Amino acid sequence: MPYLHAPEDLARFIGEGPSYRSDQLSDWLYRKPCLTVDDMTNLPGELREKIGDSLWPFDVEREQNADGGRTRKWLFRAPDGAAIESVLMGYSKRATLCISSQAGCALACSFCATGQFGFERHLEPGEIVAQVAYAQAFLRQIGMPGVPSRVTNIVFMGMGEPLANYNRVREAIRRMIEVMGLSARSLTVSTVGIVPGINRLAEEPWPVYLAISLHAADNELRTSLVPINKRYPIEQLEEAAWNYFEKKGRRLSIEWTMMDGVNDTDDQARKLAAIARRLRAHVNLIALNPTPLSEERPSSRLHIEEFARLLESLKVNVTIRNTRGQDIDAACGQLRVMSGKRPNLG
């Protein structure tokens, strides 16, 4: 499976042959990816035959689309049974891909579909990058109506906690930037608050955006929603986030999933506003995508708008994010939950 090899190791994967073949293959994998090996027209037949059906490190088990074809959801299945989900959201001037960094998640956030099947395993760098390459190939060869023919933005907001899989995520980011040629400013890494990971990311050479999945503005409520808060409470998270902001000079964003009667109160808004002002952060409000195994329900649109107006009155920049693809189970982990399959680890 070529994507499971670092670009520098493709010559070893290819075996005997001219040295330039690895550069040609790297070009097809990373810079102008295609959906099938048959499209790699300048590679000899024996090499294409060697790659065969193993071009991708996963199979497409399920594919759904919504929003007039401008939202596409894939459930990929690795050979060991691990589930990988990606969502491609197309707009008139951009195409945003939400990718996964783990199969499942161990952090058990109460409202998240991904954690409802628990943790399977970390994704390898090639499995992370291949999600981007697949979306790139899809846009180039099939496309979406009225959408750019390439991925313009990548967000690590799919299944898993990226900073709990730090080394592999770092290598995937390296390949995206240094091999695929994507801008670091087009990448966003979202975390629920793995403080050591935030501090490590601050030392990396790439100025990627950092998004904090906060969801509650005091430790008692946040620990009930996001159990990792017990290890890394809000005060530590704020310190690490501010350190990242100072080192990178990139505005932070705070992700806030709106849950009816849980975190949509005026008191939470005021506490959130204080945190956002201290961090000079932008707040994204997101209506909860309800999942079958969660008791939480989304706040009403009217309530979300009132919450946003209160934040604005408290001098906070805020956006209400449009929810895409609810009718195709587009929240992270929902296709996996609906499929009911667990990995074959034997």
Legacy VTK file of the C-alpha trace (Angstrom):
# vtk DataFile Version 3.0
C-alpha trace
ASCII
DATASET POLYDATA
POINTS 346 float
0.000 0.000 0.000
1.960 3.037 -1.227
0.385 5.559 1.157
1.645 3.595 4.157
5.213 4.361 3.003
6.794 7.742 3.601
7.558 9.494 0.307
11.270 8.996 1.003
10.715 5.212 1.156
8.838 4.750 -2.107
11.968 3.562 -3.929
12.118 0.612 -1.534
8.410 -0.087 -2.144
8.927 -0.025 -5.916
12.019 -2.220 -5.865
14.114 -2.509 -9.003
13.777 0.142 -11.677
14.903 3.659 -12.555
15.239 5.996 -9.577
12.858 8.508 -11.109
9.972 6.059 -10.787
9.643 6.851 -7.092
9.357 10.554 -7.923
6.673 9.784 -10.496
4.738 7.667 -8.009
5.098 10.310 -5.296
3.705 12.855 -7.737
0.627 10.689 -8.355
0.115 9.983 -4.656
0.584 13.460 -3.234
0.448 16.210 -5.860
-2.074 14.985 -8.420
-3.776 12.003 -6.777
-6.137 9.842 -8.804
-8.820 7.389 -7.813
-7.360 4.308 -9.542
-3.915 3.122 -10.513
-5.039 2.990 -14.157
-4.867 6.784 -14.259
-1.124 6.766 -13.491
-0.362 6.833 -17.188
3.413 7.376 -17.084
4.059 4.374 -14.839
4.902 1.070 -16.533
2.277 -1.646 -16.568
4.204 -3.950 -14.243
4.395 -1.263 -11.563
0.698 -0.453 -11.870
-0.007 -4.162 -11.638
2.133 -4.380 -8.488
0.125 -1.605 -6.866
-3.115 -3.120 -8.131
-6.030 -2.733 -5.754
-3.761 -1.707 -2.866
-3.421 1.944 -3.916
-5.511 3.098 -0.952
-4.926 1.846 2.619
-8.686 1.376 2.969
-11.822 0.478 1.024
-14.801 2.775 0.584
-17.476 0.961 2.551
-20.115 3.657 2.455
-20.541 6.964 0.637
-23.327 9.490 1.123
-24.009 12.964 -0.178
-26.266 15.833 0.837
-26.774 19.582 0.332
-27.303 19.203 -3.400
-24.131 17.160 -3.778
-21.946 19.676 -1.937
-21.449 17.539 1.179
-19.889 14.132 0.795
-19.334 11.622 3.618
-17.124 8.557 3.359
-16.806 5.610 5.680
-13.505 3.932 4.855
-12.612 0.482 6.167
-9.000 -0.558 6.757
-7.952 -4.193 6.184
-8.002 -4.858 9.947
-11.599 -3.602 10.156
-10.821 -0.183 11.611
-13.328 2.502 10.596
-12.163 5.850 9.204
-14.554 8.700 8.446
-14.077 11.858 6.366
-16.485 14.611 5.373
-15.953 16.913 2.384
-17.951 20.159 2.507
-18.027 22.249 -0.630
-18.682 25.979 -0.887
-18.412 28.420 -3.779
-14.831 29.441 -2.999
-13.526 26.633 -0.816
-13.686 22.910 -0.172
-13.169 21.916 3.454
-12.236 18.357 4.376
-12.792 17.076 7.902
-10.449 14.147 8.564
-9.957 11.530 11.259
-6.770 10.900 13.209
-7.854 7.805 15.144
-10.260 4.954 14.636
-12.601 5.574 17.527
-11.621 7.636 20.545
-10.726 6.906 24.158
-11.725 10.277 25.612
-15.429 9.457 26.071
-16.934 12.931 25.635
-20.553 12.459 26.607
-22.129 13.908 23.449
-19.781 12.482 20.795
-20.699 9.566 18.543
-17.058 8.600 18.014
-16.528 7.650 21.639
-19.634 5.484 21.799
-17.778 2.510 20.307
-14.606 3.269 22.229
-11.042 3.316 20.930
-9.846 0.993 18.154
-6.370 2.256 17.280
-4.303 5.184 16.108
-4.309 5.918 12.399
-0.974 5.759 10.635
0.349 8.855 8.835
-0.429 7.294 5.461
-4.022 6.596 6.492
-4.447 10.220 7.549
-2.858 11.634 4.383
-4.785 9.211 2.174
-8.056 10.791 3.310
-6.819 14.100 1.896
-5.525 12.485 -1.287
-8.814 10.640 -1.837
-10.805 13.869 -1.503
-8.366 15.640 -3.838
-8.750 12.868 -6.409
-12.533 12.946 -6.043
-12.676 16.698 -6.674
-10.285 16.486 -9.632
-11.951 13.556 -11.354
-15.612 13.721 -10.301
-16.116 17.096 -8.647
-18.929 18.862 -6.839
-21.317 21.392 -8.405
-20.022 24.954 -7.998
-17.096 23.891 -5.791
-13.326 24.316 -6.379
-11.574 21.313 -7.906
-9.191 20.923 -4.974
-9.296 20.744 -1.198
-8.602 24.230 0.147
-8.949 23.635 3.905
-8.290 20.648 6.138
-9.585 20.308 9.680
-8.592 17.586 12.127
-12.105 17.453 13.566
-13.137 13.952 12.568
-12.866 10.794 14.622
-10.286 10.783 17.379
-8.168 13.251 19.313
-5.282 14.389 17.088
-2.932 15.310 19.936
-3.363 11.866 21.511
-1.790 10.492 18.311
0.836 13.197 18.168
3.775 11.658 16.304
1.664 10.181 13.513
-0.387 13.362 13.144
2.815 15.384 13.009
4.174 13.211 10.198
0.871 13.497 8.316
1.004 17.295 8.619
4.604 17.253 7.375
3.618 15.301 4.277
0.627 17.561 3.597
2.745 20.701 3.762
6.165 19.609 2.507
5.139 16.973 -0.053
1.564 17.778 -1.093
2.337 21.494 -1.118
-0.584 22.561 1.072
-0.291 25.768 3.068
0.052 25.396 6.829
-2.501 28.182 7.072
-5.070 25.908 5.441
-4.769 23.322 8.246
-6.612 23.388 11.571
-5.881 21.004 14.427
-8.713 20.632 16.910
-8.165 19.337 20.426
-10.308 18.840 23.495
-7.368 20.021 25.552
-4.341 17.697 25.552
-2.061 20.280 27.125
1.312 18.563 26.458
0.310 18.139 22.817
-0.579 21.819 22.462
2.809 22.747 23.886
4.588 20.386 21.479
2.617 21.718 18.518
3.660 25.241 19.471
7.303 24.230 18.897
6.721 22.867 15.391
7.750 24.949 12.366
4.289 25.113 10.807
1.797 27.861 11.762
-1.324 25.686 11.643
-4.502 26.941 13.254
-5.440 25.613 16.687
-9.064 25.030 17.664
-10.014 24.317 21.272
-13.097 22.130 21.725
-14.175 23.740 24.975
-17.956 23.113 25.278
-18.130 24.303 28.900
-16.591 27.245 30.705
-16.193 25.911 34.240
-14.388 22.823 35.411
-17.369 21.096 37.002
-19.533 21.119 33.884
-16.635 20.557 31.511
-15.427 17.495 33.391
-18.901 15.978 33.100
-18.900 16.550 29.329
-15.193 16.164 28.549
-13.608 13.816 31.131
-10.018 14.681 30.110
-10.679 18.051 31.778
-10.041 16.330 35.095
-6.405 15.812 34.043
-6.003 19.116 32.198
-8.431 21.630 33.741
-9.450 24.847 32.047
-6.742 26.914 33.743
-3.979 24.699 32.303
-5.693 24.601 28.923
-5.889 28.393 28.813
-2.192 28.704 29.644
-1.200 26.288 26.866
-3.526 27.959 24.361
-2.111 31.396 25.160
1.424 30.019 24.760
0.438 28.717 21.311
-1.061 32.073 20.349
2.066 33.957 21.427
4.445 31.637 19.571
2.477 31.325 16.348
0.661 34.646 16.195
-2.406 32.820 14.882
-5.852 33.580 16.195
-7.281 30.706 18.204
-10.798 29.421 17.802
-13.032 27.985 20.490
-15.499 25.290 19.420
-18.693 25.199 21.452
-21.286 22.508 20.762
-24.682 23.889 21.812
-26.642 21.452 23.988
-30.110 22.259 25.166
-30.241 23.009 28.890
-26.622 21.965 29.368
-24.184 24.633 28.188
-26.477 27.182 26.516
-27.230 29.278 29.618
-26.451 32.972 30.106
-24.060 32.026 32.908
-22.042 29.798 30.573
-22.055 32.517 27.915
-20.575 35.047 30.337
-17.884 32.620 31.516
-17.113 31.683 27.917
-16.836 35.358 26.965
-14.251 35.930 29.694
-12.128 33.023 28.409
-12.461 34.119 24.766
-11.415 37.686 25.591
-8.382 36.511 27.554
-7.297 34.316 24.633
-8.359 36.819 21.951
-10.171 33.868 20.422
-13.002 33.543 17.958
-15.957 31.413 19.109
-17.709 28.954 16.802
-21.149 27.860 17.966
-22.243 24.489 16.610
-25.651 22.903 17.100
-25.214 19.415 18.508
-25.581 16.676 15.925
-27.642 14.234 18.040
-26.460 10.641 18.223
-28.469 7.500 18.999
-26.677 6.745 22.272
-26.563 10.259 23.748
-29.166 11.951 25.926
-28.128 15.484 24.941
-30.184 17.371 22.383
-29.298 20.437 20.319
-30.252 23.917 21.394
-32.884 25.541 19.228
-31.771 27.903 16.472
-33.444 30.787 18.313
-31.582 29.970 21.521
-28.268 29.693 19.669
-28.843 33.120 18.129
-29.630 34.593 21.556
-26.469 33.000 22.974
-24.469 34.523 20.110
-25.951 37.983 20.673
-25.017 37.821 24.350
-21.432 36.912 23.434
-21.296 39.781 20.947
-22.560 42.193 23.605
-19.646 40.976 25.735
-17.163 41.926 22.995
-16.566 38.429 21.619
-16.240 37.566 17.928
-18.654 34.718 17.283
-19.924 32.667 14.364
-22.832 30.240 14.204
-21.574 27.376 12.106
-23.985 25.975 9.552
-24.663 22.302 10.199
-23.978 20.292 7.065
-25.159 16.794 6.243
-27.363 15.941 9.204
-29.457 13.748 6.924
-26.379 11.627 6.090
-25.130 11.119 9.677
-22.319 13.607 9.109
-21.268 14.097 12.740
-17.985 12.353 13.468
-18.460 8.687 14.162
-22.115 8.498 13.160
-21.633 6.361 10.063
-19.534 4.012 12.158
-22.235 3.816 14.801
-24.877 3.213 12.142
-22.805 0.474 10.496
-22.619 -1.361 13.813
-19.301 -2.968 12.856
-16.338 -3.360 15.132
-12.764 -3.923 14.012
-11.375 -7.378 13.392
-8.332 -7.248 15.645
-7.748 -10.982 15.604
LINES 1 347
346 0 1 2 3 4 5 6 7 8 9 10 11 12 13 14 15 16 17 18 19 20 21 22 23 24 25 26 27 28 29 30 31 32 33 34 35 36 37 38 39 40 41 42 43 44 45 46 47 48 49 50 51 52 53 54 55 56 57 58 59 60 61 62 63 64 65 66 67 68 69 70 71 72 73 74 75 76 77 78 79 80 81 82 83 84 85 86 87 88 89 90 91 92 93 94 95 96 97 98 99 100 101 102 103 104 105 106 107 108 109 110 111 112 113 114 115 116 117 118 119 120 121 122 123 124 125 126 127 128 129 130 131 132 133 134 135 136 137 138 139 140 141 142 143 144 145 146 147 148 149 150 151 152 153 154 155 156 157 158 159 160 161 162 163 164 165 166 167 168 169 170 171 172 173 174 175 176 177 178 179 180 181 182 183 184 185 186 187 188 189 190 191 192 193 194 195 196 197 198 199 200 201 202 203 204 205 206 207 208 209 210 211 212 213 214 215 216 217 218 219 220 221 222 223 224 225 226 227 228 229 230 231 232 233 234 235 236 237 238 239 240 241 242 243 244 245 246 247 248 249 250 251 252 253 254 255 256 257 258 259 260 261 262 263 264 265 266 267 268 269 270 271 272 273 274 275 276 277 278 279 280 281 282 283 284 285 286 287 288 289 290 291 292 293 294 295 296 297 298 299 300 301 302 303 304 305 306 307 308 309 310 311 312 313 314 315 316 317 318 319 320 321 322 323 324 325 326 327 328 329 330 331 332 333 334 335 336 337 338 339 340 341 342 343 344 345
